[in-house]
Amino acid sequence: MDEVKAEALSTLKLLLGIKDSESDDLLSFLIDDTVNLILGYCRIDTLPRQLESLLPVIAAEMYRRKGYGSAAMPDVIKSISEGERSVTYADNISETDLLTGYYKRLGPYVNRKGRVPSDVKSV
């Protein structure tokens, strides 16, 4: 799995146009969070090889849309009106909103049986 994460980090940096290693800790966190997000959504314990290429794509979208790497929350504009200038800001996206564009790709890997709390291994 470390090899997968290293490759995902390299691809994520490519997608974001980052050339140095200054943000590697943050990007590694985003990759780990994305893995957990996919595993939780699909209700599976291991990441299928076919979804490995999706890791940096979702992590890049998360980085951009949630404003990671910046102390301030990003302003997401919902609507703009020209007469008397009005700007409306939308709420930030949730993890489920983030996955909306990837449902078709994740769908075949969703465990339909589900899990109950007693199935989750305690740390």
Helices and strands as residue ranges (DSSP letters): H 2-16, H 24-42, G 49-51, H 54-66, E 76-81, E 86-90, H 95-98, G 100-102, H 103-106, G 107-109, G 117-119
